[in-house]
Amino acid sequence: MATYLDRILAAHRLTAAADSRSLDRLLDAAAQSAGSVRGFRAALEAADGLAVIAEIKRRSPAKGDLFGHLVADALAKEYAGGGATCLSVLTDAEFFGGTAADLVDARAATDLPVLRKDFTVGPADVCDARLMGADAVLLIVAALSPSELHRLAKLAWQLGIEALVEVHDEAELEVALGADATVIGVNQRDLVTFQVDEDRAERLASVIPPGVVRVAESGIRGPDDARRLAAAGYDAILVGETLVTASDPAAAVAALRGR
């Protein structure tokens, strides 16, 4: 049975295959991009306590509409006011209702580093992330071959941005480490059942080596989860649904940070 990730990736690979833009020109444009980069990893490492990567998204494949009428720059300001360390912005339109403009607007509204949260399948995606102003790009081990992961992680580094490399199990963690990942996200959500597996995050945290920034993703519902993950050894949490559906997003971020 195809998972939600299979369906999304199939759509993104079709789009990539139909992209007629010159990759050489994209690479040149991205390399010459004048925008300054905000240190994504450095911000997570410098956070006082557990860092929060606050996500901006309108909907999800599993839950449908979450905050369909959100205004990206206004929400970014609320997150920053609550003490968010970084932003994560969904730019996928078909499945998450996002746009590149959301990232541009959110980044302009604050001084926080911004992750382009999308399904990166090729070099053009990394170039687009740099051109729209992202400070980091998401690379999902389950979505890429090891050679693709190496290539895209290296390209991100060459363009001056960072990669959050997402894993789901020990085997994927080994692939991420083999690609010299320095920021690793552990997704607690099972790709087949879409259920949250809290044991997964705690188990993997113990085998991520020192020097790698640990980020827990998915299924983080409130301060109790945040404290549990901090105790397990995570440096940061990436939180979407809990924050975009909160009546007071700033207060929700502050609560996750223990403030």
Summary of the structure (lengths in Angstrom):
residues: 259
radius of gyration: 16.8
end to end distance: 43.0
largest distance: 48.9
contacts: 889
relative contact order: 0.16
helix: 45%
strand: 18%
